[in-house]
Structures are given as C-alpha cells and as structure tokens.
Amino acid sequence: MVLMRVMLSVSLCLLLASVISGCGPGRGYGKRRHPKKLTPLALKQFIPNVAEKTLGASGKYEGKITRNSERFKDLTPNYNPDIIFKDEENTNADRLMTQRCKDKLNSLAISVVNQWPGVKLRVTEGWDEDGHHSEESLHYEGRAVDITTSDRDKSKYGMLSRLAVEAGFDWVYYESKAHIHCSVKAENSVAAKAGGCFPGSSTVILADGGTKPLKELEVGDKVLAADQQGNLVLSDFLMFMDQDQKIEREFHVLETDKPHRRLTLTATHLVFVMNNNSTNSSDIMAVFTSKVKIGQRLLVVGNEQPDHLIPARVTRVFVKQHEGSYAPVTSHGTIIVDQVLASCYAVVEDHNLAHWVFAPVRLWCSFLSLVGLSSVHHADGVHWYPELLYHVGRWLMDSSSFHPQS
C-alpha cells in the first residue's frame, strides 16, 4: 500500500510538471522570452535530456495517421510564407501537422528571420504517410518536423537547434549534420501541451451576486462554485496556480444556447459535460476542453433560476487568441466562470485525482484561517506549491535513464 502511494505521488509530480510547463510565462503556448545569450546545441545533443517518447519530452506514440483515418482531421496545413517546405512528394504532406506543431514552427520561423535576416526556416520532413521513418515515429502523427535553414548553412544548425528549443518544441535533437529533428506533445494526451487557464477577461460570481473579472480575484474572495453533487456553493479562492498578464495564448471557446453562454479556456483544461438530459451527478463527467463536441451539454447558471445549474447544449466550438492567462484554484476545486461550471484543474483527465493532490494547499489555507492569518497573493508566475511539484517531477525525470529516439 505504501509503495502504491509512493508510485501515485511520483506520477502526480510528473503530470503536474506538464501543467506548470504549459501555463507559466515563457512556457508552452504564447510568446517566449529569450535569454540574452543563446548557446548553440552540439551535434547529437537533445533537449530535454530524456527520451523523445517519455512524459518529460513529447510523450508516447499514439498511432499512425492516414488520409482515411478519423484523426486526419486533426492535422492542419501550414502555409506560412516565411517557411520553405521541401515537399519532395508533391502532395503537400510536409505542410500537414498538429496545431501545436504548427504554432511552434511558426514561432521558430520568426526567430530565424530575426536571427539571420534574409534567411528562412526550411522543413525537409513533416507528416509522413509513406512509411519512410522508423516504427512509431512521431512523423506519422504530424507531431515531428526535420528542419534546416533555407541557405543550408550547416554552421547555423547548432543555433537553429537552440532557437527551436526557445520556440517551445517539446523535444529538439541535433540529429545529424544535415538536419535538426523537432517534435511536440499530442494534442489530447495526458502529457499534452498546456496547463489549464482562463483569459483574464473571464468573470466570476461573488458572494453578493455581483461579478468580478477573474484576473482581479484576491485571496479571501468567495466565488460561486459547485460541490460533488452539482449544487451551487460559495467557495474560497485559494490562489492562482499560475498567472501571466501579458502572455498571448490560444483558447478554446465553448458556446451554448438556451441559455446562451460562452466559456473560454485552454485545450487541456477540464470542464464538466453531460451527454443526455439527466441531472444525476453520475451522468456528469470531467473531460478536456478539446474533447467537447457539439451536442454535449455544459452545466450553466440558469436565467430564471440563478441558484441552480442547468444543462445547456453546446452549439459552437472555436479557437481564439486572448491576452492574459490565469489558473484559479478554489477550496472545492470547481469554479463558475462566465456562468459555466468548470474544474480548476487540467492536464490530468481526472478531476478527483487532481483535487486530491491539492489537499495540502487546502489544509494549509484552513490552518492560516484558523490562526487568523491569510496566505499571500502572489504576483505573475507560478505558485510555490505547483512549482515545488514541478521541480520534484523534473528531478525524477532527469534521474531516469534514456536513449535518443526520433
């Protein structure tokens, strides 16, 4: 039993390492802040210093995507004029990739132009539909690219590798003198891209019934949330797991009708959905935002009964850029944002498990309240508790054995 608890703790640390690596300033989606001095990678060096298909890098292989497979719709073409695609097959296959891969590649293209005016990023290999790579290569999922510069100047490739790291690729390997291999996490994997956040423009409901911009929440505020039975309750705002006022990120928008609501949050944030008209708590499940489909129902605050949650059908799902990123945590682990019920957690597709790992924070806040003190509201950045989990998780990953894979 003790061993099982230790293993669970290790797993949670690793999973939460993914949360923090995606939601903080300069990490995951959004604008990255380059250090003043960039060090080129050495030939055969890879970052992070773990195997490609492990949690600390791009994560496990999830299966080959073909033009006839259902997952083909998850690939998106990249027509960025600042990128040259070799496309030796003349099928535009190299232009097809996951959205995360596209975002990172576009970010890298900007860095290349800034680093070497007149030079462009060049993609020699992208999505592979012909079986030219090794078994379980991430090229088969549109999650990997092989790159050079447009002038094919090999003296630039070490710095190009570093720029790819700074652009946010989840694994960068200076594989050979001919190219650099880069890959990203799966869109819907537990090791996925970004943590869970809302834009700062979202609103919450306070104890007096008034609303407040989420970004203005302060420790001690009581906000509308829901208990395990789906009843509306007031819950203490404990902290922002992470926040950044300036970062620009991609958010998914879930829109409902009758009543009309619009919830905006990141792809791997958990939101509660129902697949039918039942109001039984057993029919409510927490899923990643990216998995919500039109026709499913969110739980929203009603117009005629503002003290009850009612199901509202999702009629539209789209993606939009917003400035500011905030990850609030309440004592109940849930929160009503823009009149829609959402979890406070992300990346781990298990709300109850994620809530359990934050039990120490709730106990600490209860203790401070008991002795008449309050926790300090932190500025931009990661809260100390998930930051601690992150470092523990990274230490465990860096201590593991690995072999380069591409």
QUIVENTA-V897013 format. One record per pair of residues at least 24 apart in sequence whose ideal C-beta (glycine too) atoms are under 8 Angstrom apart, sorted by the first residue. I is the first residue (numbers start at 1). J is the second residue. If there is no record, write none. Layout:
I,J + I,J
This chain:
10,396 + 12,348 + 12,353 + 12,357 + 12,389 + 13,389 + 13,392 + 13,393 + 13,396 + 14,55 + 14,56 + 14,393 + 14,396 + 14,397 + 15,55 + 15,190 + 15,347 + 15,348 + 15,393 + 16,347 + 16,348 + 16,357 + 16,386 + 16,389 + 16,390 + 16,393 + 17,55 + 17,56 + 17,389 + 17,390 + 17,393 + 17,394 + 17,397 + 18,55 + 18,185 + 18,190 + 18,191 + 18,192 + 18,195 + 18,347 + 19,195 + 19,196 + 19,241 + 19,346 + 19,347 + 19,348 + 19,386 + 19,390 + 20,195 + 20,242 + 20,382 + 20,386 + 20,387 + 20,389 + 20,390 + 21,195 + 21,390 + 22,192 + 22,193 + 22,194 + 22,195 + 22,266 + 22,268 + 22,347 + 23,194 + 23,195 + 23,196 + 23,197 + 23,241 + 23,242 + 23,266 + 23,325 + 23,327 + 23,346 + 23,382 + 24,195 + 24,242 + 24,244 + 24,381 + 24,382 + 25,244 + 25,246 + 25,247 + 25,380 + 25,381 + 27,168 + 28,168 + 28,193 + 28,194 + 28,195 + 28,249 + 29,100 + 29,103 + 29,168 + 29,193 + 29,194 + 29,249 + 29,250 + 29,266 + 30,244 + 30,247 + 30,248 + 30,249 + 30,325 + 31,246 + 31,247 + 31,248 + 32,107 + 32,166 + 32,167 + 32,168 + 34,111 + 34,166 + 35,166 + 38,159 + 38,162 + 38,163 + 38,166 + 39,162 + 40,158 + 40,159 + 40,161 + 40,162 + 41,158 + 41,161 + 41,162 + 41,165 + 41,172 + 41,174 + 42,158 + 42,174 + 43,158 + 43,174 + 43,176 + 43,177 + 44,174 + 44,175 + 44,404 + 45,161 + 45,173 + 45,174 + 46,171 + 46,172 + 46,173 + 46,174 + 46,404 + 47,161 + 47,165 + 47,171 + 47,172 + 48,171 + 48,397 + 48,398 + 49,398 + 49,402 + 50,397 + 50,398 + 50,400 + 50,402 + 51,402 + 51,403 + 51,404 + 51,405 + 52,138 + 52,171 + 52,173 + 52,183 + 52,404 + 52,405 + 52,406 + 53,136 + 53,138 + 53,405 + 54,397 + 54,400 + 54,402 + 55,191 + 55,397 + 56,394 + 56,397 + 56,398 + 57,170 + 57,171 + 57,183 + 58,138 + 58,143 + 58,144 + 58,170 + 58,171 + 58,183 + 58,184 + 58,185 + 58,186 + 58,191 + 59,170 + 59,185 + 59,186 + 59,189 + 59,190 + 59,191 + 59,192 + 60,186 + 60,189 + 60,191 + 61,136 + 61,137 + 61,138 + 61,140 + 61,141 + 62,141 + 62,186 + 62,189 + 63,140 + 63,141 + 64,140 + 64,141 + 65,127 + 65,140 + 65,141 + 65,142 + 66,129 + 67,129 + 71,141 + 74,98 + 74,99 + 74,142 + 74,187 + 75,127 + 75,142 + 76,102 + 78,102 + 78,105 + 78,106 + 80,105 + 80,106 + 80,109 + 82,106 + 82,109 + 82,110 + 82,112 + 82,113 + 82,120 + 82,121 + 83,109 + 83,120 + 83,121 + 83,122 + 83,123 + 84,120 + 84,121 + 84,122 + 84,123 + 84,150 + 85,122 + 85,123 + 85,126 + 86,122 + 86,123 + 86,124 + 86,125 + 89,130 + 91,129 + 93,126 + 93,127 + 93,128 + 93,129 + 93,130 + 94,123 + 94,124 + 94,125 + 94,126 + 94,127 + 94,145 + 95,126 + 96,126 + 96,127 + 96,142 + 97,126 + 97,127 + 97,142 + 97,143 + 97,145 + 98,141 + 98,142 + 98,143 + 98,184 + 98,186 + 98,187 + 99,187 + 99,250 + 100,143 + 100,184 + 100,185 + 100,187 + 100,193 + 101,142 + 101,143 + 101,144 + 101,145 + 101,183 + 101,184 + 103,168 + 103,250 + 104,164 + 104,167 + 104,168 + 104,169 + 104,182 + 104,184 + 105,145 + 105,167 + 105,182 + 107,167 + 107,168 + 108,147 + 108,163 + 108,164 + 108,167 + 108,169 + 108,182 + 111,163 + 111,166 + 111,167 + 112,149 + 112,160 + 112,163 + 115,159 + 115,163 + 116,149 + 116,151 + 116,156 + 119,149 + 119,150 + 119,151 + 119,153 + 119,156 + 120,149 + 120,150 + 121,147 + 121,149 + 121,150 + 122,147 + 122,148 + 122,149 + 122,150 + 122,152 + 123,147 + 124,148 + 124,179 + 125,179 + 134,406 + 137,406 + 138,183 + 141,186 + 143,183 + 143,184 + 143,185 + 143,186 + 144,181 + 144,182 + 144,183 + 144,184 + 144,406 + 145,181 + 145,182 + 145,183 + 146,175 + 146,179 + 146,180 + 146,181 + 146,182 + 147,179 + 147,180 + 147,182 + 148,178 + 148,179 + 148,180 + 154,178 + 173,404 + 173,406 + 175,406 + 181,406 + 183,406 + 187,267 + 187,290 + 188,288 + 188,290 + 188,291 + 190,347 + 190,348 + 190,349 + 192,267 + 192,268 + 192,288 + 192,347 + 193,267 + 193,268 + 194,249 + 194,266 + 194,267 + 194,268 + 194,346 + 195,241 + 195,242 + 195,266 + 195,268 + 195,269 + 195,327 + 195,346 + 195,347 + 196,265 + 196,266 + 196,268 + 196,269 + 196,270 + 196,327 + 196,343 + 196,344 + 196,345 + 196,346 + 196,347 + 197,242 + 197,249 + 197,265 + 197,266 + 197,269 + 197,325 + 197,326 + 197,327 + 197,346 + 198,251 + 198,264 + 198,265 + 198,266 + 198,269 + 198,325 + 198,326 + 198,327 + 198,328 + 198,337 + 198,342 + 199,249 + 199,251 + 199,264 + 199,322 + 199,323 + 199,324 + 199,325 + 199,326 + 200,245 + 200,322 + 200,323 + 200,324 + 200,325 + 200,326 + 201,264 + 201,322 + 201,324 + 202,264 + 202,326 + 202,337 + 202,338 + 203,337 + 203,338 + 204,328 + 204,335 + 204,336 + 204,337 + 205,301 + 205,336 + 205,339 + 207,234 + 209,306 + 214,326 + 214,328 + 214,337 + 215,243 + 215,245 + 215,324 + 215,326 + 217,326 + 217,328 + 218,377 + 219,374 + 219,375 + 219,376 + 219,377 + 220,374 + 223,330 + 223,335 + 223,336 + 224,301 + 224,335 + 224,336 + 225,330 + 225,332 + 225,333 + 225,334 + 225,335 + 225,336 + 225,341 + 226,299 + 226,309 + 226,332 + 226,334 + 226,336 + 226,341 + 227,332 + 227,334 + 228,281 + 229,281 + 230,279 + 230,281 + 230,284 + 230,299 + 230,309 + 230,341 + 231,309 + 232,301 + 232,307 + 232,308 + 232,309 + 232,336 + 233,332 + 235,330 + 235,331 + 235,332 + 235,334 + 235,335 + 236,330 + 236,331 + 236,365 + 237,328 + 237,329 + 237,330 + 238,329 + 238,330 + 238,331 + 238,361 + 238,362 + 238,365 + 238,375 + 239,328 + 239,329 + 239,361 + 239,375 + 239,377 + 239,378 + 239,383 + 239,385 + 240,326 + 240,327 + 240,328 + 240,329 + 240,378 + 240,383 + 241,327 + 241,328 + 241,329 + 241,344 + 241,382 + 241,383 + 241,386 + 242,325 + 242,326 + 242,327 + 242,381 + 242,382 + 242,383 + 242,386 + 243,325 + 243,326 + 243,327 + 243,378 + 243,380 + 243,381 + 244,324 + 244,325 + 244,380 + 244,381 + 245,323 + 245,324 + 245,380 + 246,323 + 246,324 + 247,323 + 247,324 + 247,325 + 248,321 + 248,322 + 248,323 + 249,321 + 249,322 + 249,325 + 250,319 + 250,320 + 250,321 + 251,319 + 251,320 + 251,321 + 251,322 + 252,289 + 252,290 + 252,292 + 252,317 + 252,318 + 252,319 + 253,316 + 253,317 + 253,318 + 253,319 + 253,320 + 254,289 + 254,292 + 254,298 + 254,314 + 254,316 + 254,317 + 254,340 + 255,314 + 255,315 + 255,316 + 255,317 + 255,318 + 256,297 + 256,298 + 256,300 + 256,312 + 256,313 + 256,314 + 256,315 + 256,340 + 257,312 + 257,313 + 257,315 + 258,312 + 258,313 + 259,300 + 259,302 + 259,303 + 259,310 + 259,312 + 261,298 + 261,300 + 261,312 + 261,338 + 261,339 + 261,340 + 262,338 + 263,298 + 263,337 + 263,338 + 263,340 + 263,342 + 264,320 + 264,322 + 264,338 + 265,289 + 265,337 + 265,342 + 266,325 + 266,346 + 268,346 + 268,347 + 269,342 + 269,343 + 269,345 + 269,346 + 270,342 + 270,343 + 270,345 + 270,346 + 270,349 + 270,351 + 270,354 + 271,298 + 271,340 + 271,341 + 271,342 + 271,343 + 272,298 + 272,299 + 272,334 + 272,341 + 272,342 + 272,343 + 272,351 + 273,297 + 273,298 + 273,314 + 274,298 + 274,299 + 274,311 + 277,311 + 279,311 + 286,343 + 286,349 + 286,350 + 286,351 + 287,349 + 288,346 + 288,349 + 292,317 + 293,317 + 298,340 + 298,341 + 299,340 + 299,341 + 300,339 + 300,340 + 300,341 + 301,336 + 301,339 + 301,340 + 309,341 + 329,358 + 329,361 + 331,362 + 331,365 + 333,358 + 357,389 + 358,385 + 360,385 + 361,385
